[in-house]
Amino acid sequence: MPKIKGLSHVVLHVNDLDKMVTFYRDVLGLVKYRENAGRMVFMTPPDPELDDHQLALVRGREGDAKLIAHIAWRVETVADVKTYYERFKAQGVVIDHCVSHAYQEMGNTVSCYFLDPEGNCLEVYALVPERDAARINRELDLDKSVEEIVAQASGLE
């Protein structure tokens, strides 16, 4: 049986296309890859590795309906998650919660969940290979130092 290799892209129906493009550009650093003027915008990280876009924003969402639970963006290090967290606070982005998820094989995460301007929940996370045997999710305080965050996430504090 063939195997899925990873997430290719997500398409969001949006109310305000320009506002959402600005958010994903200014807050996450995505770049506009392609556009169907006034209707749809394709966005990707500055150096796309897998696909020509990872996010498409399409005009046409109605009301306050939420179509997804969240979209997760992986970053390389816990310091990167902390940098995004600080950036979110400085730009007035709503932070939903910060947590470490315990995965069976990959290790634990340092995750920061936040909301885009239309209330979609997003996550930036990095993996932390060190961990205790508890395999439980833990709340995190991303105002602490990177070393303290890693200790919280791993359960080794």
Secondary structure as GFF3:
##gff-version 3
##sequence-region A 1 157
A	DSSP	beta_strand	10	14	.	.	.	ID=ss1
A	DSSP	alpha_helix	17	26	.	.	.	ID=ss2
A	DSSP	beta_strand	31	36	.	.	.	ID=ss3
A	DSSP	beta_strand	40	44	.	.	.	ID=ss4
A	DSSP	beta_strand	55	59	.	.	.	ID=ss5
A	DSSP	beta_strand	71	74	.	.	.	ID=ss6
A	DSSP	alpha_helix	78	90	.	.	.	ID=ss7
A	DSSP	beta_strand	95	100	.	.	.	ID=ss8
A	DSSP	beta_strand	102	103	.	.	.	ID=ss9
A	DSSP	beta_strand	107	115	.	.	.	ID=ss10
A	DSSP	beta_strand	121	128	.	.	.	ID=ss11
A	DSSP	beta_strand	138	139	.	.	.	ID=ss12
A	DSSP	alpha_helix	146	154	.	.	.	ID=ss13
###
